[in-house]
Amino acid sequence: MSATGVRAAVTGLGVVAPNGLGTETYWTATRKGISGIGHITRFVPDQYPAQLAGEIDGFDAAEHLPGRLLPQTDRMTQLALVAADWAFQDAAVRPEDLPGFEMGVITASSSGGFEFGQRELQALWSKGSRYVSAYQSFAWFYAVNSGQISIRNGMRGPSGVVVSDQAGGLDAIAQARRQLRKGTRLVMAGAVDASICPWGWVAQMASNRLSVGRDPERAYLPFDDAAAGHVPGEGGALLVMEDLEQARARGARIYGEVAGYGATLDPRPGSGRPPGLRKAVELALADAGASPGDIDVVFADAAALPDLDRIETETITAVFGARAVPVTAPKTMTGRLYSGAAPLDLAAAFLAMRDEVIPPSVGVTPSPGHDLDLVVDRERPAPVRSALVLARGHGGFNSAAVVRAV
């Protein structure tokens, strides 16, 4: 088979999300409209304007990982290692049974291990350099998830990390698809982010995009007249990706395929040129050999800022027509997970195909100014064979992916 003939199948999902640890727990909560957004508990947020987040409750790394790894790793990496384990289990793959150089890892990161870094900086200024962990040299690093997953599972093939904020999760999936086309047998791809600590919080607030609402049910409201910023969260998803024919040959359960991808960068402000999101969508559809009528649902980026929501609405209506395709934003139940958000939306899209249902956007009262068929309040039964997932990162990154059943 030629390289261009390789189709990228998804055979395993590993999910860690504020409204559910594990794929099925997350999906059940999402279908029911159960939110994981609440008042921050990982630190005392009283001095900050923004005080809500999507936190993962009930996660004890010691229950899932060997003790030697715990002092080496940030919470972000601990979550990612567990998500990778679950993805392998879901795919019925034992990495120790495969040649190491035929497996790769490509993740995305928005900030790296800020919580670990903050703890070591506090030790530095309060106690001195002798009290700083040697693991600080890599535990904070934005590439650490790829490194730790590859080491733990003996994966020595093409690996890397993508840094493009919220768009990074889709970019990592696209990089994984490229490696499959080059002959890599299996790639673990996606992202998990976690930065709910004072240092990380200040960095996120610097974007001026965080909601300062105090009501968890009305703080993150994309496409709503009351939209005033997003609620951050922690978590994401990792996907096992394989060549479709090889996956079929080994009898794997296949969720679907990553069929198309497009990415653009917005022009500089004031240039007079249009935003790049529509072009990213058109590139993804063309790459998939799909027309707008083939798409059964759009998983929105859902920035919850008036100007950015308007751009997304204009993109969707220009490509598909007004109210012509269902649109959903299940991240209203988790918060924006930065690089982890889009892989989680991909997981939700594959599960929507499996169960023939579109998950809801919660808490949102759709604005008449957004001519969208927004799925709100409760899930919508519908045959889903193909989905478009959108993601935008701070700084003008735009990514779009088309996934479909096989």
Salt bridges, closest charged atoms under 4 A:
GLU24 OE2 - ARG354 NH1 2.84
ASP85 OD2 - ARG152 NH2 2.81
ASP90 OD1 - ARG253 NH2 2.56
GLU96 OE2 - ARG94 NH1 3.21
ASP97 OD2 - ARG94 NE 2.77
GLU102 OE1 - ARG185 NH1 3.49
GLU115 OE2 - ARG42 NH2 2.73
GLU120 OE2 - ARG119 NE 3.73
ASP224 OD2 - ARG218 NH1 3.08
GLU234 OE2 - ARG75 NH2 2.92
GLU242 OE2 - ARG250 NH2 2.64
GLU245 OE2 - ARG248 NH1 3.20
GLU257 OE2 - ARG7 NH2 2.75
GLU257 OE2 - ARG404 NE 3.21
GLU282 OE2 - ARG278 NE 2.92
ASP287 OD2 - ARG177 NH2 2.40
ASP301 OD1 - ARG336 NH2 3.26
ASP301 OD2 - ARG392 NE 2.99
GLU312 OE1 - ARG392 NH2 3.23
GLU314 OE2 - ARG310 NH1 3.34
ASP345 OD2 - LYS331 NZ 2.84
ASP355 OD2 - ARG31 NH1 3.49
ASP355 OD1 - ARG354 NE 2.88
ASP371 OD1 - ARG323 NE 2.79
ASP373 OD2 - ARG380 NH1 2.91
GLU379 OE1 - ARG31 NE 2.79
